[in-house]
Amino acid sequence: MVAASVGKKQIGRTALIFVVLVVVVLIAFYVVGKLRDKSEAGEDIPGDTAEQRENYLASLGIEVDPTSAVAEVKVPEEFDERFTDYNAMLQTTGFDLTALKGETVKKCSYTVLNRSDLGSNISAVLLVYKGNIVAGHLLDVSTGALYPLFEAQTDAVQETILPTEQPEAQTGQTVEQPIEEETQETISQDAYPID
């Protein structure tokens, strides 16, 4: 019979190899998860600056007054039926807010100059998260009807998430609305979708 002798040095090496393997596996899961989140979010659309947002809208054939209203809003942590419908509309244009539940986003609203087919008072609304456009829609300010950015023939989603009030701005100026943490808007169950 052959007796196997295991020394302290060999046990230490085996334990070290095991710990390294566990760390590598954990890092791999983290990286794969981040890549999956990024691929689910689709291609990044830069939107940190007013110029980037206006260029994106122009690429869709939407002409806007360069004056914009900017505010911070919070995506609900749980989507009710109306917000689920709103998110389904966003998905028709490649956007999806599911991964941003509970996150604060920048809401940028512009007056649209060339979509009178939808109404006389149309706004383009873009949501920006970490410098990228993550959602957007067209809003008939008069009726509250919402339309996808580039599928305007689709039936409108009728409820609005936030008030349509916009701060006054001079033409060509972007108005940044400072939001104190305690006054930050949270998208509530009573007011849907983000207008």
Secondary structure, DSSP 8 states (H G I E B T S, - for coil): -------HHHHHHHHHHHHHHHHHHHHHHHHHHHHHHHHHH-S--B-SSHHHHHHHHHHTT--EEEEEEEEEEE--SS--HHHHHHHHHHHTTT---GGGTT-EEEEEEEEESS-TTT-SSEEEEEEEETTEEEEEEEEETTT--EEETT-TTS--B---SS--------TT-EEE----GGG-EE--TTS-S--
